[in-house]
Amino acid sequence: MSATAEPSDKLVWRVSSSLDSARPGEVLLLDDQGRVLGPSAMRRAAVVGWGVVGTVVGFGAAAITALAGPIFGVAAGAGTLGILLWHARAGREFRRALALASAGKRDEALAVVTALEGRHLGEQFPPFIDYLTGKLEWQRGSFDAALRRYDRARAHLATARRRGRGMYWVCSFDRVQLLAAMNKLDAARTARAELEQAPRGDYFAMELALTDLMIAFHTGDVRLLPDDDELYEWSKAALRTSRFGVSVVLLAWAFSERGDGDMARHLLREAPSRLTTEFLTESAPKVAEWLEAQKAAAAAAVDDE
């Protein structure tokens, strides 16, 4: 399901049926395995009530912003619907936070989430609030604050029932990527080992690839990545979507390091449209520096012709 922010802050909710067909302004809902919930699953959810479904989006959409962009979201398990029946009044604020995040208004989104946190909505809400706050702090370049939020969310979700497991892995993928961006590479590699236990739904598969790319890039060792055939598969998967801009940039780095300049240039041409809401300079400064260097080199090559 998705939220599209219009100038009037009016929200339009749309269902995206697959990871590949998701467009900017849409929210993907995942099951505990990281599989996209298609229209039939959403029709079943609608039986619970359209108002609750809207709240699920507002609540869960915070959960898959990752580096794939703040327009993605997750409702980790059908149990969330029942929980939100008791907290429907917070739906408008969560939807507003989602709309602001989708529009790239991270500071305004953070203000809304901070206000929600001050309302003490109940024990089910804190991990989602911590996750979204962590994501927005990461986008602001506040790495330590983001890491604390991810750690707190994971600690809460680790003790939750099965309904929280999807969200647990969403937080875990983000946390390892953040550690890599912070150059805490030993910690990132150690935490990466746990991700072998994560489900392999389509979204989580993309997140795992991004995690390995982040670690390899910040380590400066392309040998940590799989062979070229698998990298081509990762590239095709990333390019089928309208997001995952950081994955596209890092894949360009990987192919450049392996001497495939044509593929690297192709990926670099495709990256900008996928980076519009990712705040790359703040969230992954070393990746941003590499990207700018490639742009400068390409411009210089044109001038020399």
QUIPEGI-V254444 format. One record per residue. N is the residue number from 0. OMEGA is omega in whole degrees, 0 to 359 (* if undefined). Layout:
N OMEGA
N OMEGA
This chain:
0 187
1 174
2 176
3 181
4 175
5 182
6 182
7 184
8 174
9 183
10 175
11 183
12 178
13 177
14 173
15 188
16 181
17 177
18 183
19 184
20 181
21 180
22 176
23 182
24 180
25 179
26 175
27 173
28 184
29 169
30 184
31 180
32 183
33 177
34 180
35 176
36 182
37 184
38 181
39 177
40 179
41 176
42 177
43 179
44 182
45 178
46 180
47 179
48 184
49 179
50 179
51 179
52 178
53 179
54 177
55 180
56 181
57 182
58 187
59 185
60 176
61 196
62 175
63 173
64 177
65 173
66 177
67 178
68 187
69 180
70 182
71 179
72 180
73 167
74 192
75 176
76 183
77 180
78 179
79 181
80 180
81 179
82 186
83 174
84 184
85 186
86 186
87 183
88 179
89 185
90 183
91 181
92 178
93 179
94 178
95 178
96 178
97 181
98 179
99 178
100 180
101 179
102 181
103 180
104 189
105 183
106 178
107 177
108 179
109 179
110 179
111 181
112 178
113 177
114 177
115 180
116 180
117 180
118 178
119 189
120 181
121 189
122 181
123 185
124 187
125 182
126 178
127 177
128 178
129 180
130 183
131 177
132 178
133 179
134 181
135 176
136 177
137 179
138 178
139 182
140 178
141 189
142 183
143 178
144 179
145 181
146 178
147 180
148 179
149 180
150 180
151 178
152 181
153 179
154 178
155 184
156 180
157 180
158 181
159 175
160 185
161 183
162 182
163 187
164 178
165 178
166 178
167 182
168 175
169 179
170 184
171 177
172 181
173 183
174 179
175 178
176 178
177 178
178 178
179 179
180 178
181 184
182 171
183 193
184 176
185 178
186 180
187 180
188 177
189 180
190 179
191 182
192 180
193 184
194 175
195 180
196 183
197 174
198 185
199 172
200 189
201 180
202 180
203 176
204 177
205 180
206 179
207 177
208 179
209 179
210 180
211 177
212 180
213 181
214 181
215 181
216 185
217 173
218 182
219 184
220 181
221 179
222 178
223 183
224 179
225 184
226 186
227 181
228 179
229 177
230 176
231 177
232 176
233 181
234 180
235 180
236 181
237 183
238 176
239 181
240 177
241 182
242 181
243 181
244 180
245 175
246 181
247 178
248 182
249 174
250 175
251 177
252 183
253 180
254 176
255 179
256 181
257 173
258 179
259 184
260 181
261 180
262 179
263 180
264 178
265 180
266 179
267 176
268 183
269 188
270 190
271 182
272 182
273 185
274 191
275 182
276 186
277 176
278 188
279 182
280 180
281 188
282 179
283 189
284 180
285 176
286 179
287 179
288 179
289 181
290 179
291 178
292 178
293 178
294 180
295 180
296 179
297 180
298 179
299 179
300 178
301 181
302 182
303 182
304 *
